[in-house]
């Protein structure tokens, strides 16, 4: 899966798969190196998983012939509860996909989908390669 070939995704051990609805879901297994307070994932690891899920979902939705450069405008992560020492999953939904801007929401879960661990709201600039003029 091309969207998970980044050095960060490899380092963090993100694995992508499709759920029953065909939605891309990233999973990160527990590792003490990803820990924060005892028994829980570090918030930075959770935020990284959310960001990677958003970018991967966005890249998956874009046309391969016009693969834009994706640049974050802002990322807001709301943490609802701690993520314990077991696999953490994240998926994203594209709320709006325009020519220059995309709005994406990513959700991190462990057990019950009704009780998310964290939610990220992202505004992303899309620099379409077909619109970029060679210098």
N, C-alpha and C positions, 0 to 999 in steps of 0.2 A: 504494500500500500504506500504509494508515493508520499502521501501527506505525513507519514510517520518516519520519514527518513532523516529528519533533522538530528544533529548530534545531541541536542537536549532530550528529544524523545527517546533516543537509544540509551542515553545515560540514565534516564529515569525509569526505563523499562516499560514504557507505554506500549500496550498491545491493542490493536484495533480489530473490531469484528462488527458484524451486522446483527441487530436484534431481529425478532420475529416480524417487525414492521419494516425492515430494511434500513433502519436508522443506524448510523455509525455510532458505535459506543467504544470509548477508550477505557482500558482497565490498567490500574497500577497496583501491583502487589505490595504488601507490607515489607519493609526492610528497615532495620534499625537506623540506617543512614538517612532515612526519610522521616525520622521521628522528631517530634518537638518535645512537649512535656511527656513524661513517662506514660507509655501505653497509647499514644496518639500520633497521628501524622502531623508533620509540621505544616503550618498554614501556607508557607511558600510552595510546598510540594502540591498541596491541594489547588492553589491558584494556578500553578503551572499546568496541572492536568486540565483544569477548566479552560485555560487559554489554548492549549493544544487541541482540545476537543472542538472549540470554536473555529480555530483555523483549519483543522482537518475537514470539518463539516462544510465550511465555506469553500475550500479548495475542491471538495468533492462535488459541490453544486455548480461550479463554474465551468464554462466551456474550455476544453483543452486547447483549442486553437487560439484563444485569447486569454491565456493564463495571466492574470494581473499580478503585480507586485502588491502584497498585502501589508499595510502599515497600520499599527494601532493608533487611534486618536486618543481614546481613553478606555480604561478597564476599571470597573467597579466590582469588587467581590464582597458579598455579604455572607458571613459565616454564621450558620444557625446552631451547629452543635459540633462536637469533636468527632473526628474520624478515627475509629479504633483500629487495632492491629489486625486488619483483614483486608482483602481486596477492596479497592475503591473504584467505582465506575463513574464515568461522566459522558453526557451526551449534550448536543447543542441543537438549537432551533434558530433558523434564520428568520428574524422578524421582518426585515426589510432588506431587499437586495436591489440597489440602484446602480447606475453607471459608475458613480464615484464613491458612494458610501454604502456600507452594509451595517446593519444593526443585528447583533447576534446575542442570544441568551444561552448560557451553558449551566448545567445542573450536575452536581456531584452527589452520588447516592451510595449507600451501603446496603441497607436492608429494605426498608419500606419506601417505595417511591413517594409516598405522601409526607415523608419526613426527610427532606434533603439535608445534606451536610453543609453545602454552600451553593450559592448561585452567583454567576458572573454576568454582568451586563457589559457588552463591548460595542464601541463604535469604531469601525474600521474603514480606513481609506483604501480605495482600490485604484491603483495606477495601471490602467489598461495599457498593455504593450503596444497595441495597434494604434493608440493615440499618442505614443511617445515618438517624437521625431528624432532621427539619428543626428548627432552633432557633426 
